[in-house]
Amino acid sequence: MLAIGALVAASSAQAAMPKGFFGVVPQRPLTLEDYERMGEAKVGTLRFELLWAHANPSPGAYDWTGPDHVVAEAARNGVRTLPFVYSTPSWVARDLDSHQCSEDACYPFGPKSKAARDAWADFLAAAVQRYGPDGSFWIENPTVPRRPIRAWQLWNEQNSPSFYKPKPDVKRFAKLLKAGDKAITKADRGAEIVMGGMFGTPLQGRKPALSAWKFLRKLYRVKGVKKAFDGVAPHPYAPKMKNVRAQVDLIRDEMKDAGDGNADLWITELGWASGGPPNPLNRGRAGQANRLKQAFKYFKKKRKKLNVRNVDWYSWRDNLIGDANLCAWCPHSGLVDEDLTEKPSLAAFTKFTGGN
């Protein structure tokens, strides 16, 4: 009887976990086989890059081809989507904000002027009207299982000059958040706003980068900004779990100090590599799986105490094309090899999701 009770308790605990809790982030374009494999693994959330520059190539013109495909295939395979909206179109960066850049080099220049923020707001409103609860995408595609997007992540690693040029700017980012929140919640009153995920110590703490906790501290000092987001999103990369926990604690301390301790925590990137050149985040195949187990077990245990909404593993699939990666360990960060061969880390992942 005790054994049966333990099994029932374990089953109930698994059932209590939100369906979208454990997710993945791709680092390469996804194939139909990728989506099918995600469905089999019961991936809860697919965090994907919604490129403003691609979907809004000129004023008032929208091209939803790319995100349509992602949203449709994820929905067909039972996976929720969480977009992080990033990349400024060249017509906004050059014509409205007078930056000297071209095409993808304009991506990191967050909208600066009111005209640029208005363009940002217009795009976000259009995206909600496309993929939100009453979105045109669902009307045009009645055979696709209805999984409207209700959470929107605004920007990515805005505390790093790699993603926010010419350098991280807390006040300017606050304006970006406020404009985005207003546009999205006007189109969908029930939508959730998640601030861009913040890498703990970009440039290893060197200026002009800001640590995630210092950026957050400065952000909270901006009047009215707390009302502009529902979730804070750390990217607590670290060699060992104790360092991951330390980063999360620092973020939580800033939230509490600002009187925002009840805000949700979204871990929108976390991961280790299974191979490649020597690196503190390269733990080998067995080590990668072990780190995943440690991290997922920790966030599952602390889910209610820390208000954790989502934990996304970076990345879904290896990508060994050298010029396609942003970090030395990223190419081998996948749960599966380039040819979709399962790694030990995928087996570890599915023990948490109940997938195959």
C-alpha positions, 0 to 999 in steps of 0.5 A: 500500500505504501508503494502504491501511495508513493506512485500515486503521489509521484504521478500527481506531482508530475500532473501538477506541473504546468504543461508549458513549464519545460521548454527549449530554444532552437539555435538553427532553423527547424525542420518538420522532423524537429517539430515532430520530435519535440512533440514526442518528447512533450516539449512544453514551450518553444521559445522562438525569435520573432524577428521584427526586421523580417516580419516588418520589412517596410512601414505598414508592410508585414510578412508573417511567413516565418512565424506562421510556420513556427506557430503552426507546426508547434501547435500541430505537435502540442507545443506552446510558443513563446516569442521573444521579439527582437531586431530593429528593421533597417528602415527604423534604425536608419530613417527614424533613429539616424543610426549608421547601419545596414540590414542585420547590423541594425538589429541590436539598435533598440528603438530610440525616438518616439517615432521608432517606438511607435513603429515598435508598438505598431508591430507588436499590436499587429503580431497580437492581432495575428497570433493572439486569441482572436488572431487572423492566423487562427481564422485563416488556418482552422485545421491548426490546433488553436494555441494562441500566444498569450505571453510576449517577451520583449527583446533579448539580453538588453544588458549586453552590447551584443544585443543592445547597441550602441550600449545598454541603456536602462532608461531607453529600454524602459521606454521600449517596455512601456510602449510594448506593454501598452500596445500588446495589452490594448490588443489582448487585455489578458496578455503577459509581458516578459522582459527580455532575458538577461545574461548574468555577466555579459563581457565577463562583467566589463563595461559597457555591459551590465550584470543582470542584477545591476541592470534590473536594479537600475530598471526598477528605479525608472518611474512606472516601469513595474507596471509594464511587465509581469515577468523577469527573465534571467539567463543564469548560465554558469559552470555549476548549479551553485552558481546558477542558484546564486544568480537567481538569488541575486535577481530575486533580491532585486525584485524583493527590494523593489517591492516586486517579489511576487512577479513571475520568474521566467528562465528563458535560457539555461544550458550546457554543452556536451562537447567541443573545445574546452570550456567551463560550460562544456561538461561532456555528454554525461555531464550535460545530462547531469546538469540538466537533471540538477537544474530542472529538479531545482526549478521544479522544487522551487517553482511555487516559492520563486514563482517560476513560470517556465524553464527553457533549455538552450538549445534544442539541436546542435549546430556546428556551422561555425559562423552561426553561433554566438558562443564557443560552447553553443554548437554542442548545446543541443539535446540532440546531435545535428542529425537528431540522434538522441543525447543522454540529455534528451533522455533526462529532459523527457523524464521531467516531461513524460515524453519519449 
